Amino acid sequence: MKFTLSWLKDHLDTDAPLDAILDALTRVGLEVEGVENPAAKLDGFTVARVLTAERHPQADKLQVLSVDAGDGPLQVVCGAPNARAGLVGVFGRPGAAVPANGMVLKVAAIRGVESNGMMCSTRELELGEDHDGIIELPEDAPVGAAFADYAGLNDPVIDVSVTPNRQDCMGVRGIARDLAAAGLGTLVPLTVPVVAGSGAGPDVRIEDAAGCPAFYAQGVSGLTNGAAPEWMAKRLRAIGQKPISALVDITNYLTADLGRPLHVYDRATLSGGLVARAAREGETVEALNGRTYTLAAGMTVIADDVAVHDIGGIMGGAHSGVSDATTDVIIECAYFDPDAIARTGQKLQLTSDARQRFERGVDPAFLDDGLAIATFLVLEYCGGTASGVTRAGAAPLGTRRYAYDPARAETLGGLSIAAERQREILESLGFAVSGDWQVTPPTWRRDIDGPADLVEEVIRIEGLDKVPSVPLPRVAGVARPTATPEQKLERRIRRAAAARGLDEAVTWSFVPEKHAALFGGGAWRVANPISEELKVMRPSLLIGVLAAAERNLRQGAEGVRLFELGRRYLDEGGAPRERATLGIVLAGDRRPRGWREGKAAPFDAYDAKAEALALLAASGAPVDNLQVMGEAGAAFHPGRSGTLRLGPKTVLAAFGAVHPAVLKAFDLSGPVAAVELYLDAIPAKRGAGGFMRAAYTPPALQPVRRDFAFLVPAAVTAEALTRAVKGADKAAIVRARVFDVFTGAGVPDGHASVAVETVLQPGDKSFTDADLKGIADKVIAAAAKLGAQLRG
């Protein structure tokens, strides 16, 4: 919700500086998103007078001007047809940036003639669409003055975040009411004009009372639809809306000013009267945004005898929209059911300023006043004659009343506030408070639903910053750790991943259907997705992390190491399941190029395996017992990936290079390595849990190392060999690893020479020669079972 400071002061009589207003807005729950200063982009642009204008010697359509910007004449080359001696306009000095295109002005030669800046048009300063000539200011405009100050464009624009429950603050007046209640000034009384209409009102009626309970309308004939007054157009431009015409701008202005959306129909385009009815299945309407929408049965629309002209409460139709030729109009001021508006907007994927307000709930008691203000402004700026008012239906004005105890502000809100101060706050917000504390909310506060909401109103206006921070009382039994083993595991894994230099990513759980298909498809589909690109729940954590890696690489990152801890959403035997998972993506360069390092080195499957093993070790998984097997999944490169398992069925992780087809789908180039750790598959720690490590007890005797070289069939994996060697004598052999592999001269075809280092750890006495020979015999026998032979 955007508004300017001067706009706010139309409703709030205050001398408070801007900083105090911003602080108060956040304090009462209207978080300030930002403040824009329109004058900043006009820095360097001043009011200037053209002293002389002569034809450019090298170009027929250019003139050489002598311009006085307050500090003596400057030579400026200009191509505007209206440039002439005596004209007062806007001059951009060298160094100023043109708002429309960001071009920085400088002294330059144009067709051989030096130019020191430029005279500006309306479009170049983003003040309108006129680009036929340079801006012409009144003769008495002060030469040398900053243009932003002269034109009143130094009005700060405030942007606040309005929560969905605060429908009353979707207009500037509602925000002013909150600030007045917070003691920042006085709310200016709203002036509602009396419009003396004559004759019968427009022919309007209601057939869909559930979707549109009230439909008020008034006609104006004989008007002229020109441009809106400059003060109104300036405010609309400040909040990002393009001025269109007086009739359109008046409705847009009242939407932002009072939170009251209205609509204007060109009477000449209608066939018969207007009716608020339910749409028929398959009906279509071309909306004001230029798109055609197919309506579903039950959607509330405004139609005449022939066609639909308005998606009720959301957007008007192009056919009945007003134009410069419009002379007779019907002004609609209706109340639409918030739930019906939300359903229609979601189905049509259509949003608008009107929808944002109607689906939150506009003031149902503001129909007559809103229509009177709109009609008055139309008569004021477009002329014409007003008809009578037609009132079809009635808005829901059900009275709500709640018994309130002022003591609840302290017991529920934690802040002791005097009862009379609470009464003052509630009444300043529009609540009616009786002597026995029966509180009636105002019609514009649809969100109030009980005494707890009244406490919230009192506390936020008094100041949430005044609520003291006090610890909760500890109850017996609550002080014990409450984290579950699963939560502890996730914390441990997260810390370990960060300690290894991985950056944590947090991505959407909703993913595009095409990406989910690459990882087996999404079994969980969202019934009402916020967009077509977010309609499936992710079957893999890698989807979001791959997309994040692509964005980082596109922005110039050389190496990306990302991880995310979250949930996968699967369908297991027809039952939906959420699985705790850690996803890792390694993309770009693992090692940058350099004069010592040589070429840059990309990540590979071994990097992914290293990360998987390290994090599994940090989780407490028995990494020494893990087996490496294939079948990492279709998203991985079939020849450069694998899984880490405890036995053939329990998969703890999948790792490897990402499949080229997946990389193409994510616009990634070059090798990318990835890991998925399945946290729910990691076996729980046996015995009492805890973070304390066992005491370090080094062995009393030095270990003994023995190397073996085997001729091994090519089909035997290094893992199988080391597992067999280590298992030959589990009591004595504590470690086994391959340290050399050779094929070539002297090695039979289909075999490899594999060297294995073993570490033997004696217990209470050193090994004898006989002990060592016995262990060696066991190692050779275990290797022989795999077809391996000791090399001579």
C-alpha positions, -999 to +999 in steps of 0.1 A: +000+000+000+017+032-012+008+068-005+026+102-003+033+122+029+011+151+017-017+126+008-016+112+043-018+147+058-051+153+039-066+129+065-042+134+094-036+168+110-001+165+122+032+183+125+052+151+131+083+147+109+086+118+084+108+097+107+083+099+135+055+088+112+075+059+099+084+048+134+047+050+145+036+030+114+058+001+123+049+004+160+012-001+153+017-031+131+019-014+096+055-024+087+072+001+065+086-016+034+104+015+021+103+052+014+109+067-020+120+102-026+109+112-061+131+143-059+162+122-059+158+111-095+153+147-105+186+159-089+204+181-114+172+193-132+164+230-128+140+256-141+157+274-170+148+301-196+157+300-233+175+333-241+181+327-278+173+300-304+192+297-337+192+271-364+219+245-361+245+250-389+247+212-397+211+200-391+177+214-402+158+199-373+181+210-345+185+244-328+213+259-308+199+274-277+214+298-252+199+287-218+199+305-185+197+280-156+204+306-129+242+309-133+248+324-167+240+313-203+249+278-215+249+265-251+225+236-256+216+217-288+179+208-289+157+191-314+122+199-299+099+217-323+086+241-296+120+253-284+121+291-288+135+322-272+116+332-240+104+296-232+107+286-196+114+248-192+134+222-174+171+219-180+193+189-172+228+198-162+259+177-171+261+149-146+224+145-141+208+111-150+177+111-172+150+092-153+135+076-184+166+058-195+193+063-169+216+082-194+241+105-176+243+139-193+276+152-202+292+179-224+293+166-259+295+177-295+263+172-315+269+175-352+300+196-345+284+220-320+291+217-282+260+210-260+261+215-222+231+194-211+196+191-224+161+206-223+137+179-212+103+166-222+076+151-199+084+115-209+121+119-203+114+129-167+088+101-163+061+127-156+038+117-185+037+104-220+042+137-239+073+136-260+063+160-288+083+188-273+101+201-242+082+210-210+068+245-210+065+262-176+047+295-167+066+327-174+070+335-137+086+301-128+118+309-108+148+304-130+176+284-113+152+267-088+153+230-085+125+216-107+115+190-081+109+217-055+091+240-079+068+212-092+061+198-057+077+165-066+096+163-033+068+145-016+081+112-001+062+080-011+057+056+018+052+019+011+037-001+040+030-038+042-007-044+052-015-078+067-045-096+053-067-089+084-063-051+081-088-044+053-094-009+068-058+000+061-061-006+023-069+031+021-050+062+032-077+072+055-075+039+075-038+044+080-044+080+091-069+067+117-044+043+132-017+071+134-042+094+151-051+068+176-014+063+183-012+100+192+005+113+161-022+139+152-059+143+147-080+125+122-095+151+098-133+147+095-143+132+062-164+156+042-193+138+023-209+161-003-246+163-009-252+155-046-286+167-057-295+142-083-327+145-104-348+120-121-348+082-119-317+064-111-301+038-134-318+005-140-298-020-118-309-051-100-295-082-082-301-118-090-270-132-071-276-119-036-250-142-022-222-129-043-234-093-045-257-084-016-258-046-025-256-028-058-259+010-056-256+032-088-260+067-100-259+081-135-242+113-148-251+126-183-237+153-205-201+151-191-167+155-208-141+129-200-108+148-202-077+146-182-078+143-144-067+173-124-029+175-120-030+170-082-048+137-086-026+125-115+005+134-096-006+113-066-015+083-088+018+085-106+036+086-072+021+052-062+029+036-096-004+041-114-006+056-149-032+084-152-057+075-180-087+099-179-107+118-153-134+091-149-109+062-145-085+082-124-113+092-100-122+056-093-086+046-089-080+075-066-109+066-043-097+030-042-064+041-028-077+071-008-107+055+010-103+018+003-135+019-017-133+004-052-159+017-077-165+012-114-178+034-142-197+021-173-202+039-206-239+040-208-239+042-246-224+006-248-250-010-226-281-029-238-308-025-211-302-023-174-274-038-153-278-069-133-255-086-107-260-123-114-241-156-114-222-163-146-232-191-169-208-219-176-186-209-206-195-172-208-166-150-217-156-114-211-128-093-224-114-075-193-098-040-192-063-057-192-070-068-228-073-106-219-104-127-225-116-148-196-139-178-197-162-178-167-174-207-146-209-211-133-215-193-101-189-165-105-206-131-098-207-108-128-223-076-138-241-079-171-267-062-193-294-079-214-269-091-239-234-098-224-212-097-193-195-064-187-177-068-154-161-096-134-178-085-102-155-068-078-123-077-097-121-061-131-144-043-156-149-053-192-133-036-222-166-032-241-183-009-216-151+009-205-151+047-207-132+066-234-126+102-244-159+101-263-180+090-233-207+115-223-231+094-202-220+070-174-233+048-147-212+049-115-213+015-096-207+013-059-214-023-048-206-047-020-193-081-030-189-112-008-152-115+002-151-153-001-168-153-035-143-127-048-113-148-035-126-180-052-132-162-085-098-145-085-080-178-078-099-197-105-092-170-131-057-162-119-066-126-120-056-099-094-064-062-092-065-034-067-103-040-064-099-077-057-073-070-030-098-049-012-131-067-018-116-101-008-104-086+025-138-070+030-146-033+024-168-012+047-204-023+040-217+009+055-198+032+031-220+026+000-240+058+000-211+080+011-186+064-014-211+069-043-217+105-033-180+113-032-174+097-065-203+114-082-193+148-068-157+144-082-171+134-116-194+165-116-165+186-104-140+176-131-161+163-159-193+184-156-227+169-165-259+163-146-265+136-119-295+113-118-311+099-087-295+070-069-307+034-073-302+011-043-306-026-050-302-050-021-286-042+012-251-047+025-246-070+055-245-047+086-249-073+113-240-058+147-213-075+167-209-068+204-184-082+229-181-079+266-146-067+274-126-067+306-098-041+307-077-063+330-072-087+300-048-063+285-023-073+311-032-110+315-034-117+278-012-090+263+014-085+291+010-047+294-008-029+322-029+000+307-053+022+326-090+014+317-097+049+306-067+049+283-080+016+268-114+032+262-097+062+245-078+039+222-108+019+212-130+049+206-103+066+185-102+035+163-140+038+157-152+012+184-183+021+204-177+014+241-206+015+266-203+022+303-203-014+312-176-022+286-198-037+259-177-030+228-191-027+193-166-029+164-169-004+135-183-016+102-149-014+086-133-039+110-145-072+097-115-089+114-126-083+150-140-115+164-139-114+202-122-099+233-087-112+223-088-090+192-098-060+213-067-067+235-046-068+203-060-034+192-052-018+226-017-033+228-006-024+193-017+012+196-002+017+231+030+002+216+042-033+212+076-020+221+063-013+256+055-050+263+083-061+287+103-092+278+099-116+306+108-153+307+081-179+308+077-196+342+094-230+343+070-257+353+083-290+368+093-314+340+095-288+313+131-280+317+143-313+302+155-313+266+125-315+243+142-320+209+135-353+193+162-376+180+152-366+145+156-329+153+189-335+169+201-354+138+190-325+115+208-300+137+240-320+137+239-326+099+232-289+093+262-278+114+284-304+098+275-293+063+281-256+071+314-265+087+325-282+055+320-249+036+286-256+021+262-227+019+226-234+031+198-227+006+161-225+014+139-231-016+102-237-024+087-270-016+065-264-047+083-271-080+075-271-117+059-303-130+085-307-157+113-306-131+095-331-109+092-355-138+131-357-140+131-371-105+104-397-108+074-373-109+055-355-082+029-375-064+016-346-044-002-320-065-014-286-052-051-280-057-048-242-059-012-234-069+000-198-067+014-203-102+017-229-129+054-232-121+046-242-085+020-269-087+038-301-076+054-309-042+091-318-047+100-354-049+137-345-045+156-318-026+179-315-056+153-297-077+154-264-057+191-266-051+199-271-088+178-241-097+196-220-070+230-232-083+220-221-118+210-186-106+243-182-087+264-193-117+244-170-140+253-141-117+290-148-120+298-173-092+328-194-101+321-223-077+288-232-060+285-255-029+249-255-017+229-277+006+193-278+017+177-298+045+140-304+042+113-329+031+107-349+000+070-357-007+065-392-020+037-417-027+047-451-012+022-478-019-006-454-023+001-436+010+016-401+010+049-398+029+072-370+039+109-380+041+136-359+058+164-354+033+196-334+027+203-323-008+238-311-019+248-296-053+284-289-062+287-268-094+312-247-112+349-249-103+361-269-073+396-254-079+401-221-098+427-219-125+461-205-116+498-204-125+505-231-099+473-251-101+470-250-139+435-254-154+404-250-133+391-283-119+354-291-119+336-311-093+332-348-099+314-379-084+343-384-060+337-350-045+301-359-040+310-392-024+334-374+000+307-351+011+282-379+016+307-400+037+317-370+058+281-360+066+271-396+073+300-399+097+289-367+114+254-382+117+268-412+136+261-437+107+285-467+106+304-455+076+330-484+079+302-508+071+288-490+041+287-506+007+289-487-026+264-499-051+249-485-083+213-475-091+215-439-079+185-430-100+176-416-134+186-381-124+223-392-120+248-401-146+246-439-149+284-444-151+295-418-126+272-423-096+263-447-069+246-453-036+258-458-001+240-487+016+238-508+047+231-540+031+213-543-003+180-526+008+189-498+032+200-468+011+215-440+031+226-418+003+228-413-035+257-395-050+274-388-083+274-366-114+241-352-124+227-366-157+232-344-187+195-343-195+188-329-160+215-303-165+200-292-197+165-289-181+180-265-155+202-246-180+234-258-164+265-265-183+296-285-173+299-313-148+277-309-117+279-333-087+251-339-063+242-358-031+209-369-015+212-381+021+181-399+034+181-389+070+152-412+080+173-442+068+202-435+091+200-460+120+194-446+154+222-446+179+220-474+203+220-469+240+216-436+259+217-406+237+239-376+242+264-353+227+294-364+249+321-384+231+337-415+246+370-408+263+400-411+241+420-442+249+449-447+226+463-483+223+493-492+244+512-507+216+522-494+182+503-506+151+519-528+125+515-522+087+517-550+061+513-545+023+499-572+000+499-571-038+472-593-055+464-602-091+426-595-091+400-602-118+388-570-133+352-577-122+361-576-085+357-541-070+383-525-047+357-523-020+350-560-021+387-568-019+393-544+011+362-557+028+374-593+024+409-584+037+396-566+067+373-594+075+400-620+075+409-612+111+385-587+126+403-587+160+438-578+145+431-559+113+417-524+121+421-509+086+426-518+050+429-496+020+440-498-017+470-476-024+480-487-059+464-502-090+484-513-120+475-528-154+499-534-183+532-552-188+534-583-167+497-583-157+474-608-175+445-595-195+413-592-176+432-587-143+447-558-123+476-556-098+460-542-067+482-532-037+464-532-003+478-517+029+466-533+062+470-519+097+473-545+124+467-534+160+481-556+188+462-559+220+479-567+253+511-580+238+531-575+206+527-597+176+552-625+171+565-636+137+542-665+139+512-643+147+520-621+117+523-651+094+490-665+106+473-632+099+489-630+064+477-665+056+442-655+066+443-624+043+456-644+014+429-670+019+402-644+021+414-627-011+415-661-029+378-665-024+374-636-047+397-651-073+427-629-062+462-644-061+491-631-042+518-618-066+552-633-064 
